Amino acid sequence: DFGKLALTSTSPVKIAARCTVFAESDLVHKAQVGYKKEDIIAGLCRSIVINYLNNVGKGKKIVGPIVFQGGVSKNVGVLKYFKENFQKVYKILFNWLYGMLN
């Protein structure tokens, strides 16, 4: 439901992507000043992807296609923002289990 709500956003808000503490502060502030819930959630989904690219992928050239796996791969909102960065993003059957198995 979280990811589906993010897909309804028309204007995702910018959420700090450096760490969860900054992201949480941003989320609380955005909610307090009245941003729409779907725009906040979409911003959070986008910040997850930005955090991955800036931190996990730092100094690496990541080229598609990529396989999106693990629990967060079930979130269609995060998938949307990965697809904005890579032309080909594959999800495989039971993709949320493969990170655990590998």
Secondary structure by P-SEA (a helix, b strand, c coil): caaaaaaacccccccccccaaaaaaaaaaaaaacccaaaaaaaaaaaaaaaaaacccccccccccccccccccccaaaaaaaaaaccbbbbccccccccccc
